[in-house]
Amino acid sequence: MPPYYTTLWVGGAPYYYADEVYYSWRPERREYVVVDPPTEADTYVPPPTPEQTFVYPKLGQDEQQMAQDRYECHRWAVEQSGFDPVQPSADLPIAQLPVKRADYQRATRACLEARGYSVR
């Protein structure tokens, strides 16, 4: 199985999705196997675990200013990327989640750095 994947829960069982291929764990064989895609009506995609971002003020911004800047950069990144990590769209294909999340994170970082923050 590829080192990156998305977990889907279908009928209480996990499926793993990577590179447009679905996998399932077969404990009796002790391996992952390629399986047919589950029906979308039964599929639940848990929200991805957000990556932790550290933001440090470089220009002496106080906590109130930093909170305001983070919020404004979040809104701007949502507009630029078309993705809101707080409310991901159900219409977004599973394969696009990592791409859209990365676009959002790049936009957020660019906005915060332009406002005088170090982002890691």
N, C-alpha and C positions, 0 to 999 in steps of 0.2 A: 504494500500500500504506500502511496506517496507520503512524504513527511508532513504534508499539510492536507487538511480535509475539513469539511463541515459536517457536524453531527445532526441528523434528522431523527425525530421520534415518530414512528408510525405504529399505531396500535400497541403502544407500550414497549416497542422494541427499537433499539437504535440502528440506524443505517448510517453509513459514512459515504460522503460524496466528495470526489476530487477529480479534476480533469474530465468532467462530464461522464463519470463512471460511478455507479453505486456499488458499495461493498457491504457485506454483513459478516459478523464474527460467527464462526462455526466452532463452538467449544469442543465438539467431538473430534474435529480434525485439527484443532488448535491453530487455526489460520483464518485469515480474511478471504472471502470469496466474492467474485463479481456476481451481482444479482440484477434482476430486472428492476427498473425504477418503480417505487411505490406510487400508488395513486395519490394525486395531490389533495384530494378531499380528506384523506386520513393523515396528512403530513403536518407536523408541527416543527417549526424551526426555532429553537430557543435563541434568544438574543445572544450575539457573540460577547464574550468577555472583553470589556474595553481594555485597551492597553493603558497602563499608567503613564501619565505625562507629568513631568516636573517642569514648572514654570518659575523662573527666577527674575525678579525685577533688576534691570541694569541701570535704571535712571532714577532710583529712589522712590518708585511708586509705592504708595501705601496699600494696605489690604483692600480698602474700599475701591481704589482705582483699579487694582488688579482684578477684582471680582467683576467690575463693570467692563473692563477690557476683555476678559475671558468670555463674558456673555455676548458682547457685541461681535467678537471674533467667531464664536459659535454660530450665531445667526448668519453672519456673512459666509462662513464655510458651508452652511446648509444651502444657502442660495447658490453658491458657486458650484457645489458638487451635486446638488439634487438629492442629497442623502442626509437624513437626520438620525444619528445613532440612538437617540432617545426614543424615536418613533419610526423604526424602519418600515418601509412600505411593504405590504403583503403582495403587491403586484411585482415586486422586484425579483427576477429569477435568482435562484440560490447561487448560481455561479457568479453573479454580479456583486454579491455582498462584500467579498473581500476587496474587490476593485473599488467599489463606491466608498467603503470605509477608508481605504488608503487615500482616495481623492479628498475626502473630508479632512483627514488628519493632516495632509499636506497643506490644504487651504488654511486650516486653523493655525498651523505652525507659522506659515508665511505672514498671516495677519498679526500674530503676537510678536514675531520678530520685528516687524515693521513698526510696532508700537514700543519697542525698546525692551523686549524680554529675551532671555535666553531660554530655549525650549529643548528639553531632553526627554 
